[in-house]
Structure formats: C-alpha cells, structure tokens
Amino acid sequence: MSIFDRALDEARKRLADVATIARSGVLRPLTPRTTFEVARQFLKEGVKMHLVYTLHATQSPSKPALIYEDTVRTWGQLVDRIRRLSNHLIAWGIRPGNTVAIMLPNRPEFIEVNAAAMRIGATVAYLNPRMPAADARALLQRTGARVLVTHREDVNANARVLHVPTYYEGAIAAAPSHEPDVERGAEGKVVVFTSGTTGRPKGAVRSLDQMSSPSLFVGFLRTIPLRMNDVHMVVCPMYHSSGSGFATAAQLMGNTCVIVEKFSPEAFCRAVEEHKVTSTAVVPTMLHQLTSWPDAKNFDLSSLRVVVCTGAALREEVREAARDLLGEVVYDLYGSTEMAWVSVATPDDQRRKPKSVGKPVPGVEIRIVGPDGREVEPGETGEIWAGSSLGMEGYLDDPELQAERMRSGFVSVRDVGYLDEDGYLYVVDRADDMIISGGVNVYPAETEVVLESHDAVKEAAVIGVADPKWGDKIVAAVVANGAVDTGELIEWSKSKLAYAAVPKEIRVVDRLPRNDVGKIDKKRIAREWE
C-alpha cells in the first residue's frame, strides 16, 4: 500500500469516526455555563471521569440520571451527592492511592461511592455482596481497604464502615457541599474480582479513566450503536465488570440509568415497559430465563434497541428465542474482567457466522498463539491474547500470575479459540478447563455441545474427576428435557465424539449450579460429584 493509499484509508477511518459520534448524539452545542464549568474543573483537577458528570449536570441538570424503585435522582442532584460524599471520604482520611471497598447490590449508592472515590484518586474494590463474611474479610485484607461501604452488618472489617442506607444518608447530609480539595490528575483505579470459577478470585486492577479514551470508545460505538438519549437498564451485578462497565459507558453518554437490584423476567419486562428502556446488558442465563417466561410476550418491549449479551457462551436456541421475542437487537460480546471488551457479534454477524463471537472491536488486536508461543494461521486453534488500552494494569497481589498472563501489552485469560479467514473469532473453551484424560487433552465445551444437541438434554456441564485408570475421568451432569437413559446417551455420544471426549458417566440433575453472574459453577459440581 502506497503512502497516498494509507493516508486515504486513515482519512476514511476518521470520517467514519465523526459519523459515529454524530449518530450517537455526542456532537451537540454546549451552553456557555457548561463550557465554563468543565474548563474550570479541568484546570483545577485535570482529566478525570468526573468531568463527564460535570458536563451532564450543567448541560442537563434536571434530566434523570438514576432511577431506582421509587427514587429518581437528576444529574444535578447526583453531582451534589458525589461532591458531598467526596468531602466525607476526605474527612475520613481517604487520599489518592487509598482503597475504598464497595459491597453492595445494585443500588444508586454503588455509582455514587464509585464516582466520589475515583474523583479523589482512590482505588475502588468491588466485592460480591452475597459472599460469606469470612471470604469478604479475606478480600478486604487483600485490598487493604480503609473504608467499606455496605448494607451488611456481619462483616467485621479492619476498616471504617459506612452502612447503607441510614448512616450513608446521614453522612451525605452532614458533609459540606463545596467542591472537594482533590489532587490534580490523581488517577482513580478499580479492582474487579473475577468470578473464581477456576481458582481463588483474581483481582484485576484497571483505571476507569481508560474508558474515556476517545478513539477506543468511538470504536466501541461503531460496533454497538449506543446513543446519548438512551435509557439504560443496569441489571447485571455492578460488582462484576459487565454491570459496572456498561453502567459507566451509559454515564459517559449521559444516559438515564434504570437500576434493577435483582433480576427476574418480570422485573426486567416491567422496567423496560415502564421506563421505555432502550439499552441493557445481560448474561445468557438472564436471556434464557426471559425468553422461557411465557408472560414476557404480554409486555411492550419494543423500545429495546440494544441488548448486549456477555459473560458466557450464548447458545443458538437462546439466540433464536431472543430474536422471536425482542427482534434483531442482541449483540453477543466476548470479553473478560481483565480485557474488557474484545469482540462483538452484531445481529448481522450472528446470521452470517452463527458460531462466532464476531470481529475485534476497533482498537483491539487479537493474537492466537500456539504452544510454542508463536501466532498460528487462520483456522488453527490456540490461546487467545488481546491487546488494547483497556487492558488491565495487572493482578492484585499476584506478580507471578501477572507475568504469566501479560506480555507486551497483550493479556490472556486462558481462553482457547481461532480466527477464520475473514477475521471472525471463535471461542472453543477455557484452557484452564481442559481435562487430560488417558493422556489426551479434552476440552469440555466440545462434549457439552454434543450432549446438548440431543433432544433429551436441555443443558450439560462436563468435568473431570480423579480416576485410577484415566487420571481424570470425563463425566457429565445434564438437565433433562424429557426422559433420559444415561447409558443410551453415552452410547449415542460415541458416534459424535473422539473416544477420549466421551463421558464415562452421566448424572441427571434438576439444575446446574451457577454463580451470581450466570456462569456454571463447575467447582461445586465437582464437589458434589465426590
């Protein structure tokens, strides 16, 4: 390609970016007051996420920012509460680099504490609000949190505790409303713990200010058409990257966020119909429950334009059911706590490449690496490595794992997959889930797909259990879709799978255990199997 051709190609990309920004509604005239307030804060504090809050609060102060049950907070009210909460945390001794832990279900306080701590330049750690108290204390010790914000009273933390809602509301009411005295350019960070499906929870450390990277965010908007006037529903747990990540993206866009504390098909449908929700993010389990609920068709869900599904593999029958119920609005996103978004299969992609998770989001680079550490050819399977400015900074208190998973700006979460000739990504399985049975590498997902293709199987989970003959014996727990003869199912699978991947034992269960973000809990299955 000549210099002229490269320049022309770059110009086309920039024009496409401008068109994307225009469609999103970001390009709009600012009032003189908004311009003044944003400039003043920039000069005082530097580039921070809070600039976005200031912009929306001065440009549209009476627009609803958060809706939670009967509570509505405008952008003007939200910024006032964040300002007061920042002053309260400073009075409690929080400075740049200190850690504030949030252990809350989906509530407005989660967003407020996160924004206030980030403005100070503190590190925010998200904790599962349902975890046992002993596990919570262990994670608090790992983070070194000086303040814990929670609704629970059973976590005796070695930190100051701000209980929600009573003491929390009292603290905000008593705190001064003036602009907090914060360090210019102090960069807030966040620690998001992985679900721990393959070991102890790993704390991925990242900066939420990375979300403000204009080029990467525009690339995201080119793939998933979010708009400034969207009403976004937060239904995934905010302590996990899916819920908090899309809530942050919605705040960047100035959306109204409707917060649903606990998902149910009815809660989902009622919120969409009542608030005319246009965008949301879900996990496949939620989408499956929604499409399986007979009453869903009785609600007006036509306002939904974008439903991002992420966190686990999206099965084809769920995808088809979602099309029937919602239309062509589902975007299948592949990403992780460590890598944020990596690729997206748009509704058109899902038609053309039904088993793919789409192409890399603009600004993200994918490498498929073989056992020898070299990139493999298209169509060949290897470990998936992704690089972008959204990649995590590292793992909390685990330098060995960090050295293993991060190389030259790329991050791996030990997923296995391949790229086809057209650049579409296919995820085969997790390398950490791989089972060595009889000396042969077996990826459980391959066996699960085959079992789930049987008419009598609704869902399957495959694990390896210790065995003197096989080393690890391939076994499966299945949810029946009718009468199941496990012996016949094993014989049937022999015609579909390599012998090493055929389950040696199958048990029928009422349901597969899952964690809070909808992933099958294979550690629990293994424990119960024993």
Buried (B, 14 or more C-beta within 10 A) or exposed (E): EEEEEEEEEEEEBEEBBEEBBEBBBBEEEEEEEBBEBBEEBBEEBBEBBBBBBBBBBBBBBEBBBBBBEEEEBBBBBBBBBBBBBBBBBBEBEBBBBBBBBBBBBBBBBBBBBBBBBBBBBBBBBBBBBEBEEEBBBEBBEBBBBBBBBBBBEEBEBEBBBBBBEEEBEEBBEEBEEEBBEBEEEBBBBBBBBBBBBBEEBBBBBBBBBBBBBEEBBBBBBBBBBBBBEBBBBBBBBBBBBBBBBBBBBBBBBBBBBBBBBEBBBEBBBEBBBEBBBBBBBBBBBBBBBBBEBEEBEEBEBEBBBBBBBBBBBBBBEBBEBBBEBBBEBBBBBBBBBBBBBBBBBBBEBBEEBEEBBBBBBBBBEBBBBEEEEEEBEEEEBBBBBBBBBBBBEBBBBBEEBBEEBBBEEBBBBBBBBBBEEEEBBBBBBBBEBBBEBBEBEBBBBBBBBBBBEBEBBBBBBBBBBEBEEBBBBBBBBBBBEEEBEBEEBBEBBEEBBEEBBBBBBBEBBEEBBBBBBBBBBBBBBBEEEE
